[in-house]
């Protein structure tokens, strides 16, 4: 059985929503952003922590692959 074509997008949205809820439940605005350049490189979630940025790549796969992090570097 093949995975649903929207599985990755749904999972990505769920993770981002949970991160936003973490801040909103504390009464804070969530410092979450998305980044993509003109060449199509993207990072799914950028968290602005004030003195640094956390770059988060969200994948729904069961196995880690180095290629997942190519845009984070």
mmCIF file as Biopython writes it, N, C-alpha, C and O atoms, coordinates in Angstrom:
data_model
#
loop_
_atom_site.group_PDB
_atom_site.id
_atom_site.type_symbol
_atom_site.label_atom_id
_atom_site.label_alt_id
_atom_site.label_comp_id
_atom_site.label_asym_id
_atom_site.label_entity_id
_atom_site.label_seq_id
_atom_site.pdbx_PDB_ins_code
_atom_site.Cartn_x
_atom_site.Cartn_y
_atom_site.Cartn_z
_atom_site.occupancy
_atom_site.B_iso_or_equiv
_atom_site.auth_seq_id
_atom_site.auth_asym_id
_atom_site.pdbx_PDB_model_num
ATOM 1   N N  . UNK A ? 1  ? 0.842  -1.183 0.000  1.0 0.0 1  A 1 
ATOM 2   C CA . UNK A ? 1  ? 0.000  0.000  0.000  1.0 0.0 1  A 1 
ATOM 3   C C  . UNK A ? 1  ? 0.888  1.248  0.000  1.0 0.0 1  A 1 
ATOM 4   O O  . UNK A ? 1  ? 1.769  1.376  0.850  1.0 0.0 1  A 1 
ATOM 5   N N  . UNK A ? 2  ? 0.673  2.141  -0.917 1.0 0.0 2  A 1 
ATOM 6   C CA . UNK A ? 2  ? 1.485  3.360  -0.993 1.0 0.0 2  A 1 
ATOM 7   C C  . UNK A ? 2  ? 0.913  4.429  -0.067 1.0 0.0 2  A 1 
ATOM 8   O O  . UNK A ? 2  ? -0.291 4.457  0.189  1.0 0.0 2  A 1 
ATOM 9   N N  . UNK A ? 3  ? 1.791  5.319  0.439  1.0 0.0 3  A 1 
ATOM 10  C CA . UNK A ? 3  ? 1.312  6.372  1.343  1.0 0.0 3  A 1 
ATOM 11  C C  . UNK A ? 3  ? 0.435  7.381  0.607  1.0 0.0 3  A 1 
ATOM 12  O O  . UNK A ? 3  ? 0.541  7.551  -0.608 1.0 0.0 3  A 1 
ATOM 13  N N  . UNK A ? 4  ? -0.412 8.029  1.352  1.0 0.0 4  A 1 
ATOM 14  C CA . UNK A ? 4  ? -1.293 9.045  0.780  1.0 0.0 4  A 1 
ATOM 15  C C  . UNK A ? 4  ? -0.430 10.184 0.228  1.0 0.0 4  A 1 
ATOM 16  O O  . UNK A ? 4  ? 0.567  10.542 0.855  1.0 0.0 4  A 1 
ATOM 17  N N  . UNK A ? 5  ? -0.782 10.760 -0.918 1.0 0.0 5  A 1 
ATOM 18  C CA . UNK A ? 5  ? 0.047  11.819 -1.520 1.0 0.0 5  A 1 
ATOM 19  C C  . UNK A ? 5  ? 0.175  13.080 -0.665 1.0 0.0 5  A 1 
ATOM 20  O O  . UNK A ? 5  ? 1.108  13.857 -0.868 1.0 0.0 5  A 1 
ATOM 21  N N  . UNK A ? 6  ? -0.729 13.302 0.278  1.0 0.0 6  A 1 
ATOM 22  C CA . UNK A ? 6  ? -0.662 14.486 1.130  1.0 0.0 6  A 1 
ATOM 23  C C  . UNK A ? 6  ? -0.065 14.197 2.500  1.0 0.0 6  A 1 
ATOM 24  O O  . UNK A ? 6  ? -0.039 15.081 3.357  1.0 0.0 6  A 1 
ATOM 25  N N  . UNK A ? 7  ? 0.413  12.980 2.722  1.0 0.0 7  A 1 
ATOM 26  C CA . UNK A ? 7  ? 0.930  12.593 4.035  1.0 0.0 7  A 1 
ATOM 27  C C  . UNK A ? 7  ? 2.002  13.563 4.531  1.0 0.0 7  A 1 
ATOM 28  O O  . UNK A ? 7  ? 1.927  14.029 5.668  1.0 0.0 7  A 1 
ATOM 29  N N  . UNK A ? 8  ? 2.992  13.871 3.702  1.0 0.0 8  A 1 
ATOM 30  C CA . UNK A ? 8  ? 4.080  14.759 4.094  1.0 0.0 8  A 1 
ATOM 31  C C  . UNK A ? 8  ? 3.599  16.163 4.417  1.0 0.0 8  A 1 
ATOM 32  O O  . UNK A ? 8  ? 4.019  16.748 5.416  1.0 0.0 8  A 1 
ATOM 33  N N  . UNK A ? 9  ? 2.734  16.703 3.592  1.0 0.0 9  A 1 
ATOM 34  C CA . UNK A ? 9  ? 2.227  18.064 3.807  1.0 0.0 9  A 1 
ATOM 35  C C  . UNK A ? 9  ? 1.376  18.142 5.069  1.0 0.0 9  A 1 
ATOM 36  O O  . UNK A ? 9  ? 1.463  19.112 5.822  1.0 0.0 9  A 1 
ATOM 37  N N  . UNK A ? 10 ? 0.558  17.128 5.299  1.0 0.0 10 A 1 
ATOM 38  C CA . UNK A ? 10 ? -0.285 17.118 6.496  1.0 0.0 10 A 1 
ATOM 39  C C  . UNK A ? 10 ? 0.586  17.023 7.745  1.0 0.0 10 A 1 
ATOM 40  O O  . UNK A ? 10 ? 0.346  17.729 8.724  1.0 0.0 10 A 1 
ATOM 41  N N  . UNK A ? 11 ? 1.590  16.158 7.715  1.0 0.0 11 A 1 
ATOM 42  C CA . UNK A ? 11 ? 2.482  16.012 8.860  1.0 0.0 11 A 1 
ATOM 43  C C  . UNK A ? 11 ? 3.243  17.318 9.133  1.0 0.0 11 A 1 
ATOM 44  O O  . UNK A ? 11 ? 3.373  17.742 10.281 1.0 0.0 11 A 1 
ATOM 45  N N  . UNK A ? 12 ? 3.740  17.942 8.066  1.0 0.0 12 A 1 
ATOM 46  C CA . UNK A ? 12 ? 4.466  19.209 8.204  1.0 0.0 12 A 1 
ATOM 47  C C  . UNK A ? 12 ? 3.578  20.278 8.844  1.0 0.0 12 A 1 
ATOM 48  O O  . UNK A ? 12 ? 4.016  20.984 9.752  1.0 0.0 12 A 1 
ATOM 49  N N  . UNK A ? 13 ? 2.356  20.398 8.384  1.0 0.0 13 A 1 
ATOM 50  C CA . UNK A ? 13 ? 1.433  21.375 8.954  1.0 0.0 13 A 1 
ATOM 51  C C  . UNK A ? 13 ? 1.116  21.070 10.410 1.0 0.0 13 A 1 
ATOM 52  O O  . UNK A ? 13 ? 0.989  21.990 11.218 1.0 0.0 13 A 1 
ATOM 53  N N  . UNK A ? 14 ? 0.987  19.789 10.760 1.0 0.0 14 A 1 
ATOM 54  C CA . UNK A ? 14 ? 0.719  19.407 12.142 1.0 0.0 14 A 1 
ATOM 55  C C  . UNK A ? 14 ? 1.872  19.833 13.056 1.0 0.0 14 A 1 
ATOM 56  O O  . UNK A ? 14 ? 1.640  20.386 14.131 1.0 0.0 14 A 1 
ATOM 57  N N  . UNK A ? 15 ? 3.116  19.575 12.629 1.0 0.0 15 A 1 
ATOM 58  C CA . UNK A ? 15 ? 4.284  19.941 13.435 1.0 0.0 15 A 1 
ATOM 59  C C  . UNK A ? 15 ? 4.338  21.455 13.635 1.0 0.0 15 A 1 
ATOM 60  O O  . UNK A ? 15 ? 4.556  21.924 14.752 1.0 0.0 15 A 1 
ATOM 61  N N  . UNK A ? 16 ? 4.145  22.211 12.576 1.0 0.0 16 A 1 
ATOM 62  C CA . UNK A ? 16 ? 4.198  23.677 12.673 1.0 0.0 16 A 1 
ATOM 63  C C  . UNK A ? 16 ? 3.081  24.198 13.579 1.0 0.0 16 A 1 
ATOM 64  O O  . UNK A ? 16 ? 3.310  25.101 14.384 1.0 0.0 16 A 1 
ATOM 65  N N  . UNK A ? 17 ? 1.897  23.648 13.456 1.0 0.0 17 A 1 
ATOM 66  C CA . UNK A ? 17 ? 0.778  24.056 14.299 1.0 0.0 17 A 1 
ATOM 67  C C  . UNK A ? 17 ? 1.065  23.771 15.768 1.0 0.0 17 A 1 
ATOM 68  O O  . UNK A ? 17 ? 0.747  24.591 16.630 1.0 0.0 17 A 1 
ATOM 69  N N  . UNK A ? 18 ? 1.659  22.628 16.061 1.0 0.0 18 A 1 
ATOM 70  C CA . UNK A ? 18 ? 2.004  22.299 17.447 1.0 0.0 18 A 1 
ATOM 71  C C  . UNK A ? 18 ? 3.051  23.259 18.008 1.0 0.0 18 A 1 
ATOM 72  O O  . UNK A ? 18 ? 2.978  23.642 19.176 1.0 0.0 18 A 1 
ATOM 73  N N  . UNK A ? 19 ? 4.014  23.647 17.192 1.0 0.0 19 A 1 
ATOM 74  C CA . UNK A ? 19 ? 5.014  24.620 17.640 1.0 0.0 19 A 1 
ATOM 75  C C  . UNK A ? 19 ? 4.356  25.966 17.919 1.0 0.0 19 A 1 
ATOM 76  O O  . UNK A ? 19 ? 4.680  26.622 18.909 1.0 0.0 19 A 1 
ATOM 77  N N  . UNK A ? 20 ? 3.438  26.376 17.056 1.0 0.0 20 A 1 
ATOM 78  C CA . UNK A ? 20 ? 2.736  27.646 17.266 1.0 0.0 20 A 1 
ATOM 79  C C  . UNK A ? 20 ? 1.889  27.592 18.532 1.0 0.0 20 A 1 
ATOM 80  O O  . UNK A ? 20 ? 1.848  28.564 19.286 1.0 0.0 20 A 1 
ATOM 81  N N  . UNK A ? 21 ? 1.211  26.471 18.776 1.0 0.0 21 A 1 
ATOM 82  C CA . UNK A ? 21 ? 0.386  26.325 19.984 1.0 0.0 21 A 1 
ATOM 83  C C  . UNK A ? 21 ? 1.227  26.448 21.249 1.0 0.0 21 A 1 
ATOM 84  O O  . UNK A ? 21 ? 0.772  26.998 22.252 1.0 0.0 21 A 1 
ATOM 85  N N  . UNK A ? 22 ? 2.443  25.941 21.200 1.0 0.0 22 A 1 
ATOM 86  C CA . UNK A ? 22 ? 3.341  26.027 22.360 1.0 0.0 22 A 1 
ATOM 87  C C  . UNK A ? 22 ? 3.507  27.476 22.804 1.0 0.0 22 A 1 
ATOM 88  O O  . UNK A ? 22 ? 3.473  27.768 23.999 1.0 0.0 22 A 1 
ATOM 89  N N  . UNK A ? 23 ? 3.686  28.374 21.856 1.0 0.0 23 A 1 
ATOM 90  C CA . UNK A ? 23 ? 3.866  29.796 22.173 1.0 0.0 23 A 1 
ATOM 91  C C  . UNK A ? 23 ? 2.537  30.465 22.520 1.0 0.0 23 A 1 
ATOM 92  O O  . UNK A ? 23 ? 2.458  31.203 23.502 1.0 0.0 23 A 1 
ATOM 93  N N  . UNK A ? 24 ? 1.503  30.218 21.735 1.0 0.0 24 A 1 
ATOM 94  C CA . UNK A ? 24 ? 0.212  30.863 21.973 1.0 0.0 24 A 1 
ATOM 95  C C  . UNK A ? 24 ? -0.360 30.490 23.336 1.0 0.0 24 A 1 
ATOM 96  O O  . UNK A ? 24 ? -1.018 31.313 23.974 1.0 0.0 24 A 1 
ATOM 97  N N  . UNK A ? 25 ? -0.119 29.260 23.792 1.0 0.0 25 A 1 
ATOM 98  C CA . UNK A ? 25 ? -0.610 28.844 25.106 1.0 0.0 25 A 1 
ATOM 99  C C  . UNK A ? 25 ? 0.110  29.573 26.243 1.0 0.0 25 A 1 
ATOM 100 O O  . UNK A ? 25 ? -0.394 29.626 27.365 1.0 0.0 25 A 1 
ATOM 101 N N  . UNK A ? 26 ? 1.286  30.132 25.953 1.0 0.0 26 A 1 
ATOM 102 C CA . UNK A ? 26 ? 2.009  30.938 26.940 1.0 0.0 26 A 1 
ATOM 103 C C  . UNK A ? 26 ? 1.689  32.423 26.776 1.0 0.0 26 A 1 
ATOM 104 O O  . UNK A ? 26 ? 2.243  33.262 27.487 1.0 0.0 26 A 1 
ATOM 105 N N  . UNK A ? 27 ? 0.798  32.746 25.843 1.0 0.0 27 A 1 
ATOM 106 C CA . UNK A ? 27 ? 0.432  34.138 25.610 1.0 0.0 27 A 1 
ATOM 107 C C  . UNK A ? 27 ? 1.455  34.890 24.776 1.0 0.0 27 A 1 
ATOM 108 O O  . UNK A ? 27 ? 1.485  36.121 24.793 1.0 0.0 27 A 1 
ATOM 109 N N  . UNK A ? 28 ? 2.292  34.166 24.049 1.0 0.0 28 A 1 
ATOM 110 C CA . UNK A ? 28 ? 3.330  34.780 23.221 1.0 0.0 28 A 1 
ATOM 111 C C  . UNK A ? 28 ? 3.035  34.562 21.738 1.0 0.0 28 A 1 
ATOM 112 O O  . UNK A ? 28 ? 2.366  33.604 21.353 1.0 0.0 28 A 1 
ATOM 113 N N  . UNK A ? 29 ? 3.546  35.466 20.927 1.0 0.0 29 A 1 
ATOM 114 C CA . UNK A ? 29 ? 3.435  35.282 19.478 1.0 0.0 29 A 1 
ATOM 115 C C  . UNK A ? 29 ? 4.499  34.292 19.041 1.0 0.0 29 A 1 
ATOM 116 O O  . UNK A ? 29 ? 5.657  34.394 19.448 1.0 0.0 29 A 1 
ATOM 117 N N  . UNK A ? 30 ? 4.110  33.348 18.224 1.0 0.0 30 A 1 
ATOM 118 C CA . UNK A ? 30 ? 5.040  32.316 17.773 1.0 0.0 30 A 1 
ATOM 119 C C  . UNK A ? 30 ? 6.035  32.897 16.763 1.0 0.0 30 A 1 
ATOM 120 O O  . UNK A ? 30 ? 5.624  33.459 15.748 1.0 0.0 30 A 1 
ATOM 121 N N  . UNK A ? 31 ? 7.346  32.766 17.032 1.0 0.0 31 A 1 
ATOM 122 C CA . UNK A ? 31 ? 8.366  33.296 16.124 1.0 0.0 31 A 1 
ATOM 123 C C  . UNK A ? 31 ? 8.714  32.281 15.032 1.0 0.0 31 A 1 
ATOM 124 O O  . UNK A ? 31 ? 9.871  31.889 14.884 1.0 0.0 31 A 1 
ATOM 125 N N  . UNK A ? 32 ? 7.708  31.863 14.278 1.0 0.0 32 A 1 
ATOM 126 C CA . UNK A ? 32 ? 7.917  30.817 13.271 1.0 0.0 32 A 1 
ATOM 127 C C  . UNK A ? 32 ? 7.836  31.406 11.864 1.0 0.0 32 A 1 
ATOM 128 O O  . UNK A ? 32 ? 6.984  32.240 11.561 1.0 0.0 32 A 1 
ATOM 129 N N  . UNK A ? 33 ? 8.744  30.946 11.029 1.0 0.0 33 A 1 
ATOM 130 C CA . UNK A ? 33 ? 8.827  31.429 9.655  1.0 0.0 33 A 1 
ATOM 131 C C  . UNK A ? 33 ? 9.150  30.273 8.719  1.0 0.0 33 A 1 
ATOM 132 O O  . UNK A ? 33 ? 9.534  29.186 9.150  1.0 0.0 33 A 1 
ATOM 133 N N  . UNK A ? 34 ? 8.987  30.532 7.449  1.0 0.0 34 A 1 
ATOM 134 C CA . UNK A ? 34 ? 9.310  29.596 6.381  1.0 0.0 34 A 1 
ATOM 135 C C  . UNK A ? 34 ? 10.302 30.319 5.482  1.0 0.0 34 A 1 
ATOM 136 O O  . UNK A ? 34 ? 10.189 31.530 5.290  1.0 0.0 34 A 1 
ATOM 137 N N  . UNK A ? 35 ? 11.276 29.595 4.925  1.0 0.0 35 A 1 
ATOM 138 C CA . UNK A ? 35 ? 12.265 30.239 4.068  1.0 0.0 35 A 1 
ATOM 139 C C  . UNK A ? 35 ? 12.413 29.463 2.767  1.0 0.0 35 A 1 
ATOM 140 O O  . UNK A ? 35 ? 12.511 28.235 2.767  1.0 0.0 35 A 1 
ATOM 141 N N  . UNK A ? 36 ? 12.426 30.204 1.649  1.0 0.0 36 A 1 
ATOM 142 C CA . UNK A ? 36 ? 12.721 29.625 0.338  1.0 0.0 36 A 1 
ATOM 143 C C  . UNK A ? 36 ? 13.396 30.692 -0.504 1.0 0.0 36 A 1 
ATOM 144 O O  . UNK A ? 36 ? 12.987 31.852 -0.491 1.0 0.0 36 A 1 
ATOM 145 N N  . UNK A ? 37 ? 14.441 30.296 -1.242 1.0 0.0 37 A 1 
ATOM 146 C CA . UNK A ? 37 ? 15.125 31.259 -2.098 1.0 0.0 37 A 1 
ATOM 147 C C  . UNK A ? 37 ? 14.638 31.132 -3.541 1.0 0.0 37 A 1 
ATOM 148 O O  . UNK A ? 37 ? 13.768 30.315 -3.842 1.0 0.0 37 A 1 
ATOM 149 N N  . UNK A ? 38 ? 15.204 31.943 -4.421 1.0 0.0 38 A 1 
ATOM 150 C CA . UNK A ? 38 ? 14.771 31.984 -5.816 1.0 0.0 38 A 1 
ATOM 151 C C  . UNK A ? 38 ? 15.127 30.716 -6.589 1.0 0.0 38 A 1 
ATOM 152 O O  . UNK A ? 38 ? 14.646 30.515 -7.704 1.0 0.0 38 A 1 
ATOM 153 N N  . UNK A ? 39 ? 15.966 29.862 -6.004 1.0 0.0 39 A 1 
ATOM 154 C CA . UNK A ? 39 ? 16.361 28.616 -6.667 1.0 0.0 39 A 1 
ATOM 155 C C  . UNK A ? 39 ? 15.547 27.419 -6.178 1.0 0.0 39 A 1 
ATOM 156 O O  . UNK A ? 39 ? 15.780 26.293 -6.619 1.0 0.0 39 A 1 
ATOM 157 N N  . UNK A ? 40 ? 14.602 27.648 -5.279 1.0 0.0 40 A 1 
ATOM 158 C CA . UNK A ? 40 ? 13.749 26.583 -4.784 1.0 0.0 40 A 1 
ATOM 159 C C  . UNK A ? 40 ? 14.254 25.884 -3.531 1.0 0.0 40 A 1 
ATOM 160 O O  . UNK A ? 40 ? 13.617 24.948 -3.048 1.0 0.0 40 A 1 
ATOM 161 N N  . UNK A ? 41 ? 15.404 26.329 -2.990 1.0 0.0 41 A 1 
ATOM 162 C CA . UNK A ? 41 ? 15.882 25.765 -1.727 1.0 0.0 41 A 1 
ATOM 163 C C  . UNK A ? 41 ? 14.972 26.275 -0.619 1.0 0.0 41 A 1 
ATOM 164 O O  . UNK A ? 41 ? 14.600 27.448 -0.607 1.0 0.0 41 A 1 
ATOM 165 N N  . UNK A ? 42 ? 14.612 25.393 0.314  1.0 0.0 42 A 1 
ATOM 166 C CA . UNK A ? 42 ? 13.703 25.807 1.365  1.0 0.0 42 A 1 
ATOM 167 C C  . UNK A ? 42 ? 14.018 25.140 2.689  1.0 0.0 42 A 1 
ATOM 168 O O  . UNK A ? 42 ? 14.636 24.077 2.746  1.0 0.0 42 A 1 
ATOM 169 N N  . UNK A ? 43 ? 13.572 25.799 3.758  1.0 0.0 43 A 1 
ATOM 170 C CA . UNK A ? 43 ? 13.617 25.249 5.111  1.0 0.0 43 A 1 
ATOM 171 C C  . UNK A ? 43 ? 12.184 25.318 5.611  1.0 0.0 43 A 1 
ATOM 172 O O  . UNK A ? 43 ? 11.551 26.372 5.554  1.0 0.0 43 A 1 
ATOM 173 N N  . UNK A ? 44 ? 11.670 24.188 6.105  1.0 0.0 44 A 1 
ATOM 174 C CA . UNK A ? 44 ? 10.261 24.098 6.485  1.0 0.0 44 A 1 
ATOM 175 C C  . UNK A ? 44 ? 9.883  25.001 7.645  1.0 0.0 44 A 1 
ATOM 176 O O  . UNK A ? 44 ? 8.795  25.576 7.653  1.0 0.0 44 A 1 
ATOM 177 N N  . UNK A ? 45 ? 10.767 25.132 8.622  1.0 0.0 45 A 1 
ATOM 178 C CA . UNK A ? 45 ? 10.438 25.914 9.802  1.0 0.0 45 A 1 
ATOM 179 C C  . UNK A ? 45 ? 11.682 26.629 10.304 1.0 0.0 45 A 1 
ATOM 180 O O  . UNK A ? 45 ? 12.707 26.000 10.567 1.0 0.0 45 A 1 
ATOM 181 N N  . UNK A ? 46 ? 11.585 27.946 10.434 1.0 0.0 46 A 1 
ATOM 182 C CA . UNK A ? 46 ? 12.661 28.761 10.992 1.0 0.0 46 A 1 
ATOM 183 C C  . UNK A ? 46 ? 12.112 29.383 12.268 1.0 0.0 46 A 1 
ATOM 184 O O  . UNK A ? 46 ? 11.126 30.119 12.241 1.0 0.0 46 A 1 
ATOM 185 N N  . UNK A ? 47 ? 12.765 29.077 13.388 1.0 0.0 47 A 1 
ATOM 186 C CA . UNK A ? 47 ? 12.345 29.597 14.685 1.0 0.0 47 A 1 
ATOM 187 C C  . UNK A ? 47 ? 13.327 30.699 15.087 1.0 0.0 47 A 1 
ATOM 188 O O  . UNK A ? 47 ? 14.524 30.451 15.234 1.0 0.0 47 A 1 
ATOM 189 N N  . UNK A ? 48 ? 12.810 31.919 15.261 1.0 0.0 48 A 1 
ATOM 190 C CA . UNK A ? 48 ? 13.639 33.047 15.668 1.0 0.0 48 A 1 
ATOM 191 C C  . UNK A ? 48 ? 13.694 33.077 17.196 1.0 0.0 48 A 1 
ATOM 192 O O  . UNK A ? 48 ? 12.732 33.477 17.851 1.0 0.0 48 A 1 
ATOM 193 N N  . UNK A ? 49 ? 14.820 32.653 17.752 1.0 0.0 49 A 1 
ATOM 194 C CA . UNK A ? 49 ? 14.976 32.576 19.200 1.0 0.0 49 A 1 
ATOM 195 C C  . UNK A ? 49 ? 15.671 33.805 19.782 1.0 0.0 49 A 1 
ATOM 196 O O  . UNK A ? 49 ? 16.174 33.762 20.905 1.0 0.0 49 A 1 
ATOM 197 N N  . UNK A ? 50 ? 15.699 34.891 19.028 1.0 0.0 50 A 1 
ATOM 198 C CA . UNK A ? 50 ? 16.285 36.144 19.509 1.0 0.0 50 A 1 
ATOM 199 C C  . UNK A ? 50 ? 17.757 36.260 19.189 1.0 0.0 50 A 1 
ATOM 200 O O  . UNK A ? 50 ? 18.154 37.115 18.398 1.0 0.0 50 A 1 
ATOM 201 N N  . UNK A ? 51 ? 18.578 35.408 19.796 1.0 0.0 51 A 1 
ATOM 202 C CA . UNK A ? 51 ? 20.022 35.475 19.541 1.0 0.0 51 A 1 
ATOM 203 C C  . UNK A ? 51 ? 20.493 34.436 18.532 1.0 0.0 51 A 1 
ATOM 204 O O  . UNK A ? 51 ? 21.675 34.396 18.192 1.0 0.0 51 A 1 
ATOM 205 N N  . UNK A ? 52 ? 19.585 33.598 18.050 1.0 0.0 52 A 1 
ATOM 206 C CA . UNK A ? 52 ? 19.927 32.625 17.011 1.0 0.0 52 A 1 
ATOM 207 C C  . UNK A ? 52 ? 18.653 32.136 16.318 1.0 0.0 52 A 1 
ATOM 208 O O  . UNK A ? 52 ? 17.545 32.320 16.821 1.0 0.0 52 A 1 
ATOM 209 N N  . UNK A ? 53 ? 18.836 31.518 15.166 1.0 0.0 53 A 1 
ATOM 210 C CA . UNK A ? 53 ? 17.732 30.923 14.426 1.0 0.0 53 A 1 
ATOM 211 C C  . UNK A ? 53 ? 17.862 29.401 14.493 1.0 0.0 53 A 1 
ATOM 212 O O  . UNK A ? 53 ? 18.952 28.861 14.305 1.0 0.0 53 A 1 
ATOM 213 N N  . UNK A ? 54 ? 16.758 28.717 14.758 1.0 0.0 54 A 1 
ATOM 214 C CA . UNK A ? 54 ? 16.725 27.261 14.683 1.0 0.0 54 A 1 
ATOM 215 C C  . UNK A ? 54 ? 16.107 26.902 13.340 1.0 0.0 54 A 1 
ATOM 216 O O  . UNK A ? 54 ? 14.987 27.315 13.040 1.0 0.0 54 A 1 
ATOM 217 N N  . UNK A ? 55 ? 16.827 26.138 12.531 1.0 0.0 55 A 1 
ATOM 218 C CA . UNK A ? 55 ? 16.336 25.692 11.236 1.0 0.0 55 A 1 
ATOM 219 C C  . UNK A ? 55 ? 15.859 24.258 11.374 1.0 0.0 55 A 1 
ATOM 220 O O  . UNK A ? 55 ? 16.623 23.386 11.788 1.0 0.0 55 A 1 
ATOM 221 N N  . UNK A ? 56 ? 14.600 24.005 11.032 1.0 0.0 56 A 1 
ATOM 222 C CA . UNK A ? 56 ? 13.998 22.693 11.233 1.0 0.0 56 A 1 
ATOM 223 C C  . UNK A ? 56 ? 13.448 22.178 9.911  1.0 0.0 56 A 1 
ATOM 224 O O  . UNK A ? 56 ? 12.631 22.836 9.266  1.0 0.0 56 A 1 
ATOM 225 N N  . UNK A ? 57 ? 13.900 21.010 9.520  1.0 0.0 57 A 1 
ATOM 226 C CA . UNK A ? 57 ? 13.397 20.336 8.328  1.0 0.0 57 A 1 
ATOM 227 C C  . UNK A ? 57 ? 12.454 19.242 8.804  1.0 0.0 57 A 1 
ATOM 228 O O  . UNK A ? 57 ? 12.839 18.405 9.621  1.0 0.0 57 A 1 
ATOM 229 N N  . UNK A ? 58 ? 11.224 19.238 8.306  1.0 0.0 58 A 1 
ATOM 230 C CA . UNK A ? 58 ? 10.195 18.309 8.774  1.0 0.0 58 A 1 
ATOM 231 C C  . UNK A ? 58 ? 9.970  17.236 7.716  1.0 0.0 58 A 1 
ATOM 232 O O  . UNK A ? 58 ? 9.684  17.541 6.559  1.0 0.0 58 A 1 
ATOM 233 N N  . UNK A ? 59 ? 10.101 15.980 8.124  1.0 0.0 59 A 1 
ATOM 234 C CA . UNK A ? 59 ? 9.878  14.841 7.231  1.0 0.0 59 A 1 
ATOM 235 C C  . UNK A ? 59 ? 9.013  13.812 7.935  1.0 0.0 59 A 1 
ATOM 236 O O  . UNK A ? 59 ? 9.115  13.633 9.148  1.0 0.0 59 A 1 
ATOM 237 N N  . UNK A ? 60 ? 8.168  13.141 7.184  1.0 0.0 60 A 1 
ATOM 238 C CA . UNK A ? 60 ? 7.306  12.119 7.765  1.0 0.0 60 A 1 
ATOM 239 C C  . UNK A ? 60 ? 7.854  10.711 7.541  1.0 0.0 60 A 1 
ATOM 240 O O  . UNK A ? 60 ? 7.221  9.731  7.936  1.0 0.0 60 A 1 
ATOM 241 N N  . UNK A ? 61 ? 9.014  10.603 6.917  1.0 0.0 61 A 1 
ATOM 242 C CA . UNK A ? 61 ? 9.594  9.289  6.635  1.0 0.0 61 A 1 
ATOM 243 C C  . UNK A ? 61 ? 10.051 8.565  7.884  1.0 0.0 61 A 1 
ATOM 244 O O  . UNK A ? 61 ? 10.281 9.189  8.920  1.0 0.0 61 A 1 
ATOM 245 N N  . UNK A ? 62 ? 10.181 7.269  7.794  1.0 0.0 62 A 1 
ATOM 246 C CA . UNK A ? 62 ? 10.610 6.446  8.926  1.0 0.0 62 A 1 
ATOM 247 C C  . UNK A ? 62 ? 12.127 6.363  9.031  1.0 0.0 62 A 1 
ATOM 248 O O  . UNK A ? 62 ? 12.656 6.063  10.101 1.0 0.0 62 A 1 
ATOM 249 N N  . UNK A ? 63 ? 12.831 6.625  7.939  1.0 0.0 63 A 1 
ATOM 250 C CA . UNK A ? 63 ? 14.281 6.472  7.910  1.0 0.0 63 A 1 
ATOM 251 C C  . UNK A ? 63 ? 14.943 7.809  7.587  1.0 0.0 63 A 1 
ATOM 252 O O  . UNK A ? 63 ? 14.562 8.487  6.633  1.0 0.0 63 A 1 
ATOM 253 N N  . UNK A ? 64 ? 15.938 8.178  8.395  1.0 0.0 64 A 1 
ATOM 254 C CA . UNK A ? 64 ? 16.677 9.416  8.163  1.0 0.0 64 A 1 
ATOM 255 C C  . UNK A ? 64 ? 17.611 9.258  6.962  1.0 0.0 64 A 1 
ATOM 256 O O  . UNK A ? 64 ? 18.224 8.208  6.767  1.0 0.0 64 A 1 
ATOM 257 N N  . UNK A ? 65 ? 17.703 10.317 6.169  1.0 0.0 65 A 1 
ATOM 258 C CA . UNK A ? 65 ? 18.627 10.365 5.039  1.0 0.0 65 A 1 
ATOM 259 C C  . UNK A ? 65 ? 19.356 11.703 5.093  1.0 0.0 65 A 1 
ATOM 260 O O  . UNK A ? 65 ? 18.734 12.737 5.333  1.0 0.0 65 A 1 
ATOM 261 N N  . UNK A ? 66 ? 20.660 11.692 4.873  1.0 0.0 66 A 1 
ATOM 262 C CA . UNK A ? 66 ? 21.459 12.925 4.913  1.0 0.0 66 A 1 
ATOM 263 C C  . UNK A ? 66 ? 20.901 13.995 3.983  1.0 0.0 66 A 1 
ATOM 264 O O  . UNK A ? 66 ? 20.998 15.188 4.269  1.0 0.0 66 A 1 
ATOM 265 N N  . UNK A ? 67 ? 20.327 13.570 2.888  1.0 0.0 67 A 1 
ATOM 266 C CA . UNK A ? 67 ? 19.790 14.494 1.890  1.0 0.0 67 A 1 
ATOM 267 C C  . UNK A ? 67 ? 18.711 15.399 2.487  1.0 0.0 67 A 1 
ATOM 268 O O  . UNK A ? 67 ? 18.494 16.505 1.993  1.0 0.0 67 A 1 
ATOM 269 N N  . UNK A ? 68 ? 18.036 14.946 3.539  1.0 0.0 68 A 1 
ATOM 270 C CA . UNK A ? 68 ? 16.981 15.750 4.174  1.0 0.0 68 A 1 
ATOM 271 C C  . UNK A ? 68 ? 17.522 17.086 4.663  1.0 0.0 68 A 1 
ATOM 272 O O  . UNK A ? 68 ? 16.780 18.067 4.717  1.0 0.0 68 A 1 
ATOM 273 N N  . UNK A ? 69 ? 18.801 17.143 5.020  1.0 0.0 69 A 1 
ATOM 274 C CA . UNK A ? 69 ? 19.391 18.340 5.635  1.0 0.0 69 A 1 
ATOM 275 C C  . UNK A ? 69 ? 20.136 19.236 4.662  1.0 0.0 69 A 1 
ATOM 276 O O  . UNK A ? 69 ? 20.758 20.210 5.086  1.0 0.0 69 A 1 
ATOM 277 N N  . UNK A ? 70 ? 20.092 18.939 3.381  1.0 0.0 70 A 1 
ATOM 278 C CA . UNK A ? 70 ? 20.892 19.705 2.406  1.0 0.0 70 A 1 
ATOM 279 C C  . UNK A ? 70 ? 20.586 21.199 2.433  1.0 0.0 70 A 1 
ATOM 280 O O  . UNK A ? 70 ? 21.499 22.003 2.240  1.0 0.0 70 A 1 
ATOM 281 N N  . UNK A ? 71 ? 19.343 21.598 2.664  1.0 0.0 71 A 1 
ATOM 282 C CA . UNK A ? 71 ? 18.999 23.026 2.662  1.0 0.0 71 A 1 
ATOM 283 C C  . UNK A ? 71 ? 19.247 23.696 4.004  1.0 0.0 71 A 1 
ATOM 284 O O  . UNK A ? 71 ? 19.261 24.923 4.091  1.0 0.0 71 A 1 
ATOM 285 N N  . UNK A ? 72 ? 19.440 22.909 5.039  1.0 0.0 72 A 1 
ATOM 286 C CA . UNK A ? 72 ? 19.703 23.470 6.366  1.0 0.0 72 A 1 
ATOM 287 C C  . UNK A ? 72 ? 21.157 23.897 6.479  1.0 0.0 72 A 1 
ATOM 288 O O  . UNK A ? 72 ? 21.467 24.846 7.200  1.0 0.0 72 A 1 
ATOM 289 N N  . UNK A ? 73 ? 22.046 23.216 5.783  1.0 0.0 73 A 1 
ATOM 290 C CA . UNK A ? 73 ? 23.466 23.562 5.836  1.0 0.0 73 A 1 
ATOM 291 C C  . UNK A ? 73 ? 23.693 24.849 5.074  1.0 0.0 73 A 1 
ATOM 292 O O  . UNK A ? 73 ? 24.826 25.325 4.991  1.0 0.0 73 A 1 
#
